[in-house]
Each structure stands twice: as C-alpha cells, then as structure tokens.
Amino acid sequence: MDMEETNREAAELPGNAEMYHLDHVSELEKVKLKGKRILWLGSSVTWGHWSLQVSMADYIAKRQGCVCVKEAVSGTTLMNKDDESYVARLYKIDSEQKFDAAVVQLSTNDARQKIPLGRLPEEGVTEYDEKTVFGAMETIFDYIRKTWNCPTFIYTGTRFVDEEYQQMVDALPVFAKKWGIHVIDLWNNEEMNKVSKEDFNLYMHDPVHPTQAGYLVWWTPFIEKKLCEVTNY
C-alpha cells in the first residue's frame, strides 16, 4: 500500500477524526521545553504512518512551544543495513545543528525482521557491530553523545505479543546503565496498558501504530512528562 492510499484509509479512522488534529492543539499554560530543539530518530511510529504523519513529536512541539525535528522513515531498522537505517540517517544529519535532547524509537522492525540482537553493552567496549540491534543502538548513543552531548531518551511501544521485541525492551536497563540514557518505557507501564478494548481500538490502527487519538490522548502525556522530568537542559 503506497502512502497516498494509506492516508486515504487513515483519514477514515475514528482515531484520526478532526477533533484530534494538530490544528486543535494549543500550547500549554506551563511549559518546560519552550524554545528547545529535540531530535527524534525513528521509523513509522515516530513518523506517524497511520495518523496522517502526525505523532507525539508534533503534539509535543505544539504543546510545549519547542522544535521537534523528525528524522523518521517507515519500515527502517536500528540495524545498519542500508542508507535509510537509523545509523545511516543519523550520520547524515548536520552535526552543526543544535539539539537540546534526542529521542530514539526502539524500532519494532528489527524484531519483525528477526535481526540478530548481538552483544549486550559492556563497560570499556568501544567497537560495535552495527549489523546487530544492540551494536547499532550503541553506535547511535555513542554518536549522539560525541556530537551533541545532550540528554538522550529511548521509547518503546505499548505492549503487544512479540517475543523478539520483548527481548529488546528487557535489555534497555543495561543500555541506560552504560550510556546514561533515559528509558521511556510504555511497554511495562501498567497504567498505560490498562486501556479498555474500546479505547484501544480508537487509539491504535494495529498493535504497533497509534492513530492521532492514540498519540494525543494516550502516548503524548506520558512521553512529554518523561521529557520534562529531565531538567538539565
């Protein structure tokens, strides 16, 4: 299905009704990210594949009065396998740009494609296998630290049945310990995953991709709160 056809189908979803559109979102009275520049590195969930290309990055930019730069391409992987992979695209970003924070999506595509996980992070190890999920993640965190030295976050999806993705989520505390990153864990949060079946059907097109309602009502407040909790901007 091409993007034009996807958008036509997405426009008919109740979760993408006009009431959830970005035009109806206003800046909050109290903001912590005003004027900040945030890099978002991801795939279809960061892009907003089933939400008319609107995601939490766009809502947070509007609500907080900040700039969110979305470097997101649907179907791409953390593992560096082509010019559109996370690592390859990260290298293409102008290093002279100023970013106050970076947010990386823990891509479900690596799990779906059963990309090898590779070796868990170890202190003192400075060479990484970008052809594995964990090696690519270390490459990304290392590059962000050396290039922008800004607070770095990684966010998961909300829970669905996927053993490979579960293994990726389970490894995040090890990355947090080595790299000092902040984990935005929607996967393991009980409150986030308590939504009713009716709300879930409104919020999600499928187990992976939110609608605009899912981003605005469900995901954005949680992710936004985690971003704002990091005060050393």
N, C-alpha and C positions, 0 to 999 in steps of 0.2 A: 504494500500500500504506500503510495507516494504521499508527500507532505500535504499537498492540496486536498487529497481525498481524506487523509487523516483529520485535517482541520474541519472539513465538512461534517464528518461523523462526530468529532469532538464538540462542535458547535451545538449539536442536538442533545448533548448530555445535560441532565438536570444540574449536575455539579458545575457546569460552565455557564449557568444562567447569568443574565445581565447583573443581577444583584451582587455577584461575586467579582465582577470585572474590576480591573485596576483603576479605572476612572472613578469608581465609587469609594476608593480608599483614600483616607486623608492622613496627614502627618499627626502623630500622637502629641498630646499636650506636653508630656515629659519624655524626652529622648536622650539617649546616651551615645548614639553613634552619629550625631549631626556632623555632616561635612566629611566623614571618614570615607576612605576608599577600600572596598573589600573585593578581593579576587575570589571568584567561585569557579573551581575546576571540577568538571563532571561530565556526565553523559545525559541520557534522555530525561532523567528525573530532575536534574539541575536546569536543563533546557526548558522543560515543561511540554513534553511531547504530546500528552493527551489533555492539555489545558491551554491550548492556543498560544503556546510559547511563553506562558506566564508561570513563574514558580515562586517559591518563598523568597528567592533573591530579589525579585521585582517588588513583592509586597513589603519586604523589609526596607528596601530603598525608599519606598514611598512613605512608609510609616515612620521611619527614623530620619528622613532627610539626609540620607547618605548615598554614596555612589556604589552600586554593585556591578562589577564587571563580570559578565557570564562568559567563561571560556568553556562552552559545553557543546558536545556533538553527540547526537543519539547513536546508540549502538557501539560506543567505543569502550575500550578497556583500560584499566590501570596498567596492565602488562604492555610493555613497549613492543608492539608488533608491526605498526605501520605509522604513516605520517599523521594519522588522526588520533592515535592513542594519547592517553593523558600525558605521558612523559614527553613525547614528541611535540605536543602542542604547548606544553609548559615552556620548553626551550625556545619557542618562537615568540613568546610574549616579550615585549620591550622591557628590558631589565631596568631602564631608566624611569619607568613608571613608578609612582609611589603607591604602596599599598599598606594600609594600617592593620590588615588582617587577611588571612587566606582560609578558605573553606573548601575542603576536598570531599567529594562524594565517594563513599565506599561502593563502587560500581557492582551492580548485580550481573553485569555482562560477563565479568570474569568467572563468576560462579556458574552462570548458564553455559558458558563455553568450556567449563571444566579446565580452566587454565591452572597449571601446577602452582601450588601455594609457595613452594620454596622454603627457604630457611627463615626462621623467626629472627628478629633483631637481636644482636648481641653487642654488648659494650665493647668498643675498640675495633669493631669490624667496620671498615670504611669502603669496601668494594661490594657492589650489589649486583645481583643477576636480574636485569630489567626484563628478562623473559619469564619471570615468575611474578606472581601477585605481590608477595612480600618484598621482593627485591625492588620492584617498581615503586612500591609505597615508600621504601627507604630512600630511593633516588629522589622522589618528589619532596619529601620532608627535608632532606639534605639540601636540595637546590633552593627551596623556599627560604630556609634558614640563611644560607650563604648570600642569597640575592636580595632579600627584603628584611630578613630578621624580624619578622612580625609574628604576633600570636597566630597560631595555626590550629585549625579545627578539622575534624573529620566527622561526617554524619552518616548514619545508617538509615536504611528504610525501616518502616514499621514491620512488624512480624508477619511472615508468611512461611510456608513449608519449603525449605531449601537447605539441605544439609551442608552443601558447599559454602553457601553464604553464611550459615551459622558458624562455620569454622573461621571464616574471615572476621566476623564480629568478635568471636571469642579471643582472637589474637590482639585486639586493639589495646587492651591494658599494657601489653608488652611494648607496643609502639609508644604509648603515652609515657611509659617509664623512661625509655631511651631518648625520645625526641622532645618530651615536654609538650606534646600536643594535647589539645582538649577534645575529648570524645563526646559527641552529641549522639547519645545512644537512644534512638527511638525504638529500636528492636527489643530491648529488655525492659523498657519502662512500662510498668503495669497499668498506670493510668492512661497512657497513650493507647494501649492495646485493649482497653475496656469498651471501646465504642460498640454501639448496637449494630446489628446487621443492617438495619435501615440506614443509619448514619454512614456505615462503611460503604454501602452501595452508592451513597451520594458523594462521598469523599474520594472514592477510588474508581478509576476505569477498570483496573485489574489489580492483582495483589501488589504490583510494583509501582504503578504510575498514578499519582493523585490527579484529581480534577482541580479546578480553581477553588472550589469549596474546600477540598481536602487540604490544599496548601494554605489558604487564608484562615480557615476556622480551626484546623486540626494541627498542621505542622508548623506554620509560621510562629505562633505564640511560643511554642516550646523551643524552637531553634533560636528565635530572637532573644528569648530570656537568657539562653546559654551564652550567646554572643555578648550580651550586655553585662553579664556577670564578670567577664574578664575586663578588669578596669585599668590595666596597664597599657592602654592605648596611648 
